[in-house]
C-alpha cells in the first residue's frame, strides 16, 4: 500500500522519465531504506542506495547520481538548486501541549519561533498554540539555505535573526542549534526539546571560553591547513583563499571527509575549517590539534577583534 508521499514521489519520477533512481539517507534514517526500495521497485524503477555517510542536504551523493537518472535525498530540504535531485521530507510529530513547558521561561514582548527541518510542518500549529497562550510570536519566511518557514540549520541561523523578536524559542533536539542562535542573534534563547520534554535557556558563554582556549593553543602553530571541503554544499573556495592569504604559514587542503585520523596523518600544527561549521565546534575534542573557525583564524591573524567574534555560518 503506497503512502501518499511515496505516490507523489513516484508520479514525479514518471513525469521526469526516470528509470534508475538512487536513494540517500542520513544516518538516523538509513534503516528506512528497505521501505522505499520495495515500493519503488514495485513501481518499476531500478534502485540503488548510497552507503556513504550523509550529514545533510549539503552532502549530496553526487558520485552515486552518476549511475542513476535521479537522486532521491530523504530527510532534508535543499540548500541549493539541483536539477536531478528530489528532496523528500521526513516529518516528526509531537504533542503540541509540550510547548506549555516553555511558557514560564518566555519573558520578551515578542518571541521568534524556529525549529529544525523535521518539525517545520508543525510551525503553523505551534504558532497558533502560542498565540492562544498570549505569546506575540513571530516566524520568518524561509530563504537560501533554509527554504522552509521557521527553519534553522546548524550552519545557518538567518531565520532566527529575521524574526526581529526580543527573544527566540527554539523547538528541537540538541544544544548546538540554540547556542548557535544565541551567538548569532545576540538574543535570549529558550530551547525546548519536544521529544524529551525538557526546556532550558541556551547560553553561549561556555562555548566562547572553549573557543578562546582553542585560539590560544593555535597561536604558536608553525603550519596551518585551511580545510576546503569538496562536498556539494560545503565548499567555500573564495573563503579558503582569503584565509590562506592572511598567513604565510597557511596552505589549502582539500578534503571530502574531515576526520581525526586524516588530520593527524597530514601533520599540520593547526587547521582552519571552511567545511561544515559544526566540525570545529562539536568535534574539537576528537581532533589531535586545534581546529579553528574562519572567524577565529581572523582573530589569530589580527584581522578581527575578539569583541567582534561571530559564529561561523554558510550564507
SULBELPE-V923510 format. One record per residue. N is the residue number from 1. RES is the residue in three letters. D_LAST is the distance of its C-alpha to the last C-alpha in whole Angstrom. Layout:
# SULBELPE-V923510
n: [N N]
res: [RES RES]
d_last: [D_LAST D_LAST]
This chain:
# SULBELPE-V923510
n: [1 2 3 4 5 6 7 8 9 10 11 12 13 14 15 16 17 18 19 20 21 22 23 24 25 26 27 28 29 30 31 32 33 34 35 36 37 38 39 40 41 42 43 44 45 46 47 48 49 50 51 52 53 54 55 56 57 58 59 60 61 62 63 64 65 66 67 68 69 70 71 72 73 74 75 76 77 78 79 80 81 82 83 84 85 86 87 88 89 90 91 92 93 94 95 96 97 98 99 100 101 102 103 104 105 106 107 108 109 110 111 112 113 114 115 116 117 118 119 120 121 122 123 124 125 126 127 128 129 130 131 132 133 134 135 136 137 138 139 140 141 142 143 144 145 146 147 148 149 150 151 152 153 154 155 156 157 158 159 160 161 162 163 164 165 166 167 168 169 170 171 172 173 174 175 176 177 178 179 180 181 182 183 184 185 186 187 188 189 190 191 192 193 194 195 196 197 198 199 200 201 202 203 204 205 206 207 208 209 210 211 212 213 214 215 216 217 218 219 220 221 222 223 224 225 226 227 228 229 230 231 232 233 234 235 236 237 238 239 240 241 242 243 244 245 246 247 248 249 250 251 252 253 254 255 256 257 258 259 260 261 262 263 264 265 266 267 268 269 270 271 272 273 274 275 276 277 278 279 280 281 282 283 284 285 286 287 288 289 290 291 292 293 294 295 296 297 298 299 300 301 302 303 304 305 306 307 308 309 310 311 312 313 314 315]
res: [UNK UNK UNK UNK UNK UNK UNK UNK UNK UNK UNK UNK UNK UNK UNK UNK UNK UNK UNK UNK UNK UNK UNK UNK UNK UNK UNK UNK UNK UNK UNK UNK UNK UNK UNK UNK UNK UNK UNK UNK UNK UNK UNK UNK UNK UNK UNK UNK UNK UNK UNK UNK UNK UNK UNK UNK UNK UNK UNK UNK UNK UNK UNK UNK UNK UNK UNK UNK UNK UNK UNK UNK UNK UNK UNK UNK UNK UNK UNK UNK UNK UNK UNK UNK UNK UNK UNK UNK UNK UNK UNK UNK UNK UNK UNK UNK UNK UNK UNK UNK UNK UNK UNK UNK UNK UNK UNK UNK UNK UNK UNK UNK UNK UNK UNK UNK UNK UNK UNK UNK UNK UNK UNK UNK UNK UNK UNK UNK UNK UNK UNK UNK UNK UNK UNK UNK UNK UNK UNK UNK UNK UNK UNK UNK UNK UNK UNK UNK UNK UNK UNK UNK UNK UNK UNK UNK UNK UNK UNK UNK UNK UNK UNK UNK UNK UNK UNK UNK UNK UNK UNK UNK UNK UNK UNK UNK UNK UNK UNK UNK UNK UNK UNK UNK UNK UNK UNK UNK UNK UNK UNK UNK UNK UNK UNK UNK UNK UNK UNK UNK UNK UNK UNK UNK UNK UNK UNK UNK UNK UNK UNK UNK UNK UNK UNK UNK UNK UNK UNK UNK UNK UNK UNK UNK UNK UNK UNK UNK UNK UNK UNK UNK UNK UNK UNK UNK UNK UNK UNK UNK UNK UNK UNK UNK UNK UNK UNK UNK UNK UNK UNK UNK UNK UNK UNK UNK UNK UNK UNK UNK UNK UNK UNK UNK UNK UNK UNK UNK UNK UNK UNK UNK UNK UNK UNK UNK UNK UNK UNK UNK UNK UNK UNK UNK UNK UNK UNK UNK UNK UNK UNK UNK UNK UNK UNK UNK UNK UNK UNK UNK UNK UNK UNK UNK UNK UNK UNK UNK UNK UNK UNK UNK UNK UNK UNK]
d_last: [41 38 35 34 30 32 34 31 29 33 33 30 31 34 33 30 34 32 35 33 30 28 27 24 24 22 25 26 27 28 32 31 31 35 35 32 34 38 37 35 38 40 39 40 36 36 34 32 30 27 29 26 24 20 18 16 14 12 16 18 22 22 25 27 26 28 31 30 29 27 24 24 21 23 21 17 15 13 10 11 14 17 21 23 21 22 20 23 22 24 25 26 28 30 33 31 34 32 30 33 32 29 31 33 30 29 30 27 29 25 23 20 20 17 18 17 17 21 22 20 23 25 23 25 28 27 26 30 31 29 31 34 34 33 30 28 25 22 19 16 15 13 10 7 7 10 12 15 16 16 14 12 11 12 8 7 9 8 11 13 13 13 17 18 21 23 22 20 22 20 22 22 23 22 21 18 16 18 18 14 14 17 16 12 15 18 20 22 21 24 23 25 26 28 29 31 31 30 29 28 26 23 23 21 24 25 22 22 25 25 22 24 27 24 24 27 28 26 28 31 29 31 28 25 23 19 18 16 16 17 16 15 11 11 12 10 14 13 12 15 17 16 17 20 21 22 25 27 27 24 24 21 22 21 21 20 21 21 24 26 29 27 26 30 31 29 31 28 29 25 22 18 16 12 13 12 11 14 17 17 18 20 22 23 26 27 26 29 27 24 21 19 15 14 14 18 19 18 20 23 23 24 21 19 22 22 22 18 17 13 12 10 6 4 0]
